[in-house]
């Protein structure tokens, strides 16, 4: 059998093919696979919303200031300037609205003294309860009621206070009548007081004949002397003796 001779070029090409076939897959395996780029998601604004700090605003207080136009009122006091000891009488204080600003002058009316004054008070009826309070202070005279007396006061309303007086004896008595306003806040309940009027009065107590204390004492001394003389022993005989001598002459 004859052998077939292969040219060297064929062996070279065959060797090159085998070599490339063995090297190709390993090289391909060493290269990292090309991954498709991930889809780029739209960026989200993760910045938190900046909240400004709260601004402190102080609470507005309830207005308690006096209004521009206060309420005008008239205080009228009526009392007896003279009273008999042992008898009672009345002292009257009236607190009324006076839109015209009329002033009641001090005068005599029916034997009593009537004196008045005009005052201005805060108009706080919408925000406060307004209470009028009065007291009569005098020494040597029984006063009823003796304590502080109160009455609620409404806008445009008139009120009257009464006292019964009874002098303990003959003499001149001076007293003071106080008038206050008390304001009570309708919301908070806070209270405040305002003095509205202070009036001084003078009352003279006389005996049952209408004489003053000094005159009654003087009259009493004279009466005592006269009574002593009249009651002197033998006074009647002395008078007869004196009149008998005059007749003889």
DAKAFEN-V446497 format. One record per residue. SS is DSSP state (H for helix, E for strand, L for the rest). Layout:
SS
SS
//
This chain:
L
L
L
L
L
L
L
H
H
H
H
H
H
H
H
H
H
H
H
H
H
H
H
H
H
H
H
H
H
H
L
L
L
L
L
L
L
L
L
L
L
L
L
L
L
L
L
L
L
L
L
L
L
L
L
L
L
L
L
L
L
L
L
L
L
L
L
L
L
L
E
E
E
E
E
E
E
E
E
E
L
E
E
E
L
L
L
E
E
E
E
E
E
E
E
E
E
L
L
L
L
L
L
L
L
L
E
E
E
L
L
E
E
E
E
E
E
E
E
E
E
L
L
L
L
L
L
E
E
E
E
E
E
E
E
E
E
E
L
L
E
E
E
E
L
L
L
L
E
E
E
E
E
L
L
L
L
L
E
E
E
E
E
E
E
E
E
L
L
L
E
E
E
E
E
E
E
E
E
E
E
E
E
E
E
L
L
L
L
L
E
E
E
E
E
E
E
E
E
E
E
E
E
E
E
E
L
L
L
L
L
L
H
H
H
H
H
H
H
H
H
H
H
H
H
H
H
H
H
H
L
L
L
L
H
H
H
H
H
H
H
H
H
H
H
H
H
H
L
//
